[in-house]
């Protein structure tokens, strides 16, 4: 995919309607296929370069949220996108995404998707909250509940007369649910499916290929976009993707330790440790292929990334090098 053009000045009225949405459509298709750290960095540069780019990407996030809100329709849309990945440069594929984005701007697709799933005539207002790189953020919810957001997390809050919806599009959150005297349904609408807390405290983590739901109190249900619903009890975790879920299993380490600035590992593969450390801390970590079989146990501070990684490297007899804006672990 060619580099998406970056706009360096305020666009004309026509450009505001066309060029940013075209670029957003290209990024939407690229990240759907390859949501790598490098592509994310390139996307971030484009996103931050101009207000019109941020405006266009808000339309994409609205599209992602509405698809998550309608899991009976979303699989068809995602499958259609997947079939077209090899042709995402083509005019027809790009036009389909632009058409969806254009309809989002008018609210029509929001009416159809939200109505089919919620029975609502209007799409509720979504307030987007973002935790910056390296930040942990606490958010009070309108029902008295609480959210903790890890580094780089994006969450939308949409409460109306009948529903309490949280849209998770990137990162990690912990939810402590509030007691709602109105008895409104509480849901977390994420990339891979819908999570229904059942009076609970839980964490949801979006990894590159799957989502992890871990329950600390009470219980929750996970419903993949096109898979069977699974119930997760306190002390359990489950991995699921858009099309299927695994079986609930005992959580061998505290999945919510990151809310206290910690990452605990128990005989964890080094590659998984690096992925989790990067997700919670915002610090990118590369692991040499020869180290994939190494295992990690211990508790590490994610707020002191360099010190923790040096401790890890020393303990495993490895070398830690700075690599761009991240780190690389390799044999000595």
C-alpha atoms as one frame of an Amber mdcrd trajectory, in Angstrom:
protein
   0.000   0.000   0.000   1.465   3.407  -0.950   2.094   5.836   1.880  -1.173
   7.606   2.636  -0.761  11.302   1.811  -0.446  13.584   4.811  -2.305  16.872
   4.636  -0.248  19.761   5.954  -2.755  22.584   5.667  -6.459  23.128   6.206
  -8.418  21.455   3.388 -11.004  23.109   1.221 -14.644  22.184   1.727 -14.425
  19.645  -1.102 -11.200  18.151   0.213 -12.647  17.877   3.697 -15.382  15.714
   2.244 -13.117  13.567   0.070  -9.376  13.359   0.725  -9.360  12.664   4.492
 -12.115  10.056   4.167 -10.241   8.412   1.299  -7.095   8.237   3.422  -9.111
   6.969   6.410 -10.586   4.240   4.203  -7.081   3.169   3.149  -5.927   3.042
   6.758  -9.072   1.149   7.771  -8.358  -1.558   5.217  -4.629  -1.724   5.937
  -5.035  -2.054   9.708  -7.796  -4.631   9.271  -5.227  -6.849   7.540  -2.013
  -5.939   9.371  -2.358  -4.102  12.684   1.399  -4.219  13.313   3.323  -1.777
  15.498   4.945  -0.236  12.422   1.614   0.334  10.679   0.184   1.743  13.900
   3.065   4.237  14.116   2.541   5.280  10.492  -1.183   5.610  11.115  -0.519
   7.729  14.238   1.677  10.135  12.250  -1.072  10.528   9.664  -3.773  10.861
  12.350  -1.907  13.606  14.240  -0.809  15.561  11.185  -4.059  17.431  10.522
  -7.450  18.045  12.214  -9.235  16.820   9.081  -7.475  13.461   9.428  -8.681
  13.157  13.011 -12.203  14.072  11.889 -12.113  11.341   9.220 -10.799   8.735
  11.648 -13.631   9.519  14.067 -15.942   8.307  11.294 -13.962   5.053  11.125
 -14.193   4.583  14.896 -17.923   5.214  14.698 -18.126   2.524  12.000 -16.154
   0.050  14.131 -18.324   0.794  17.154 -21.575   0.369  15.270 -20.387  -2.926
  13.792 -19.534  -4.130  17.281 -22.964  -3.055  18.441 -24.632  -5.278  15.833
 -22.903  -8.665  16.009 -25.551 -10.369  13.899 -24.594  -8.162  10.962 -20.951
  -7.438  11.681 -19.554 -10.867  10.653 -20.885 -10.380   7.129 -19.228  -6.981
   6.857 -15.926  -8.218   8.286 -15.972 -11.292   6.033 -16.600  -9.077   3.060
 -13.651  -6.924   4.039 -11.468 -10.024   4.596 -12.251 -11.380   1.144 -11.173
  -8.092  -0.331  -7.908  -7.712   1.570  -5.773  -8.783  -1.373  -7.515  -6.116
  -3.462  -7.730  -3.294  -0.963  -5.873  -1.048  -3.435  -8.700  -1.532  -5.912
 -11.185   1.194  -6.587 -14.197  -1.010  -5.852 -13.030  -2.059  -2.374 -12.085
   1.467  -1.434 -15.409   2.733  -2.724 -17.295   0.250  -0.511 -15.507   1.453
   2.604 -15.953   5.084   1.591 -19.626   4.413   1.056 -19.914   3.008   4.581
 -17.999   5.965   5.996 -20.112   8.425   4.055 -23.316   6.863   5.348 -21.896
   6.936   8.876 -21.458  10.679   8.485 -25.179  11.059   7.786 -26.207   8.697
  10.581 -28.185   6.330   8.338 -26.072   3.240   8.954 -26.145   4.052  12.650
 -29.930   3.919  12.509 -29.955   0.539  10.747 -27.283  -1.178  12.836 -28.313
   0.146  16.215 -31.985  -0.451  15.515 -31.393  -4.064  14.452 -29.536  -4.871
  17.678 -30.985  -2.497  20.265 -34.419  -1.682  18.897 -33.535   2.001  19.270
 -34.506   4.743  16.870 -31.422   6.872  17.562 -27.754   6.127  18.036 -26.689
   7.357  21.492 -23.954   9.941  21.796 -20.522   8.344  22.290 -17.963  10.120
  24.464 -14.491   8.929  23.499 -11.804   8.638  26.183  -8.146   7.960  25.359
  -5.229   7.052  27.633  -1.984   8.422  26.205   1.104   6.296  25.688   2.581
   5.397  29.068  -0.508   6.632  30.936  -2.959   4.785  33.171  -6.231   6.637
  33.430  -9.136   6.316  35.837 -12.610   7.253  34.575 -15.791   7.585  36.640
 -18.905   6.272  34.870 -22.352   7.897  35.059 -23.790   4.907  36.969 -21.161
   5.064  39.718 -18.953   2.429  38.117 -15.264   2.922  37.388 -12.889   2.280
  34.512  -9.125   1.917  34.525  -7.521   2.379  31.113  -4.041   1.110  30.247
  -1.590   2.855  27.931  -2.985   3.565  24.461  -6.543   2.478  25.312  -9.530
   4.004  23.484 -12.988   3.651  25.023 -16.333   5.153  24.045 -19.020   5.719
  26.694 -22.629   5.680  25.448 -25.408   5.703  28.036 -29.021   6.353  27.174
 -32.425   5.666  28.726 -32.211   1.903  28.105 -28.564   0.938  27.738 -25.103
   1.328  29.227 -22.619   0.653  26.440 -18.823   0.847  26.489 -16.974   0.655
  23.151 -13.418  -0.701  23.403 -11.494  -0.167  20.157  -7.888  -0.534  21.389
  -5.929  -1.402  24.503  -6.945  -2.722  27.914  -9.577  -1.765  30.466 -10.694
  -2.812  33.895 -14.357  -2.277  34.729 -15.888  -2.154  38.177 -19.578  -2.019
  37.373 -21.999   0.240  39.170 -25.457  -0.596  40.476 -28.022   0.870  38.131
 -31.429   1.542  39.727 -32.945   1.713  36.225 -31.850  -1.842  35.462 -30.272
  -0.882  32.126 -28.248  -3.484  30.238 -24.478  -3.082  30.605 -22.266  -4.178
  27.697 -18.706  -3.829  26.490 -18.705  -3.738  22.683 -15.249  -4.703  21.458
 -13.471  -5.677  18.254 -14.081  -9.416  18.635 -17.513  -9.413  20.267 -19.763
  -8.320  23.107 -19.072  -8.771  26.833 -21.915  -8.669  29.344 -20.801  -8.007
  32.931 -23.029  -9.676  35.507 -22.421  -7.431  38.505 -18.691  -7.673  38.441
 -15.098  -6.496  38.234 -13.299  -7.614  35.092 -10.525  -6.815  32.662 -10.625
  -6.914  28.861  -7.390  -6.942  26.841  -7.231  -6.567  23.037  -4.226  -8.386
  21.607  -3.335  -8.494  17.906  -5.136 -11.792  17.209  -7.562 -12.259  20.103
  -9.268 -10.768  23.147  -8.814 -11.889  26.754 -11.647 -11.517  29.266 -10.675
 -12.108  32.907 -13.157 -11.853  35.781 -12.056 -10.810  39.257 -15.507 -10.670
  40.899 -18.907 -12.244  40.095 -19.206 -13.334  36.457 -19.446 -12.162  32.849
 -20.451 -13.514  29.438 -18.444 -13.202  26.223 -20.240 -13.400  22.869 -17.917
 -13.537  19.816 -19.215 -11.732  16.737 -20.078 -15.072  15.145 -19.546 -17.682
  17.850 -21.191 -19.243  20.892 -21.628 -17.357  24.144 -19.443 -18.423  27.077
 -19.812 -17.642  30.790 -16.721 -16.760  32.822 -16.725 -16.959  36.616 -14.590
 -15.091  39.150 -10.986 -16.281  39.024 -11.292 -17.395  35.400 -10.220 -16.040
  32.016 -11.165 -16.858  28.441  -9.578 -16.139  25.073 -11.840 -15.433  22.104
 -11.701 -14.100  18.564 -14.378 -12.843  16.197 -15.415 -16.380  15.262 -14.834
 -18.567  18.319 -13.966 -18.690  21.992 -11.845 -21.048  24.031 -12.933 -22.653
  27.261 -12.772 -20.671  30.489  -9.655 -21.518  32.478  -8.235 -20.590  35.850
  -6.291 -17.326  35.785  -2.757 -18.317  36.812  -1.667 -14.728  37.454  -3.539
 -11.481  38.275  -4.749 -10.062  34.954  -5.475  -6.728  36.675  -1.994  -6.222
  38.177  -1.345  -3.519  35.558  -3.852  -1.256  37.347  -1.275  -1.175  40.183
   1.629  -0.615  37.806   2.723  -4.256  37.796   2.974  -7.202  35.437   3.127
 -10.624  37.053   4.331 -13.629  35.066   4.315 -17.299  36.020   6.310 -19.490
  33.635   5.097 -17.194  30.828   6.620 -17.480  27.343   8.970 -14.572  26.738
   7.095 -13.574  23.587   3.818 -13.368  25.527   5.530 -11.394  28.294   6.848
  -8.909  25.715   3.397  -8.553  24.158   1.754  -7.935  27.527   4.464  -5.570
  28.745   4.111  -3.540  25.535   0.318  -3.505  25.780   0.247  -2.284  29.388
   3.244   0.067  29.339   3.237   1.451  25.796   6.885   0.342  25.403   7.459
  -1.732  22.261   9.635  -4.834  22.786  11.180  -7.048  20.099  12.226 -10.603
  20.979  14.821 -12.411  18.876  13.300 -15.595  17.355  15.905 -17.749  19.114
  14.416 -16.665  22.464  10.837 -17.724  21.765  11.135 -20.799  24.003  12.417
 -18.889  27.036  10.088 -18.525  30.042   9.569 -15.686  32.513   8.447 -15.702
  36.141   8.330 -12.735  38.476   6.727  -9.352  39.069   7.854  -6.322  37.046
   7.005  -2.624  37.257   5.524  -1.329  34.020   5.980   2.271  35.176   9.754
   1.763  35.259  10.046  -0.005  31.921  13.783   0.355  31.321  14.737  -0.768
  34.822  12.313  -3.710  34.679  13.567  -4.844  31.281  17.200  -4.638  32.386
  16.285  -6.766  35.409  14.574  -9.253  33.111  17.549  -9.367  30.725  20.040
  -9.846  33.542  17.952 -12.637  35.084  17.720 -14.511  31.776  21.265 -13.797
  30.660  20.128 -11.726  27.692  21.123  -8.447  26.104  18.754  -5.467  26.080
  19.258  -2.823  23.378  17.272   0.285  22.569  15.608  -0.044  19.159  14.024
   3.146  17.874  11.292   4.094  20.323  11.311   0.605  21.874  13.561  -2.199
  23.034  15.094  -5.403  21.685  15.936  -8.559  23.658  18.565 -10.826  22.103
  21.148 -13.412  23.166  24.442 -12.152  24.565
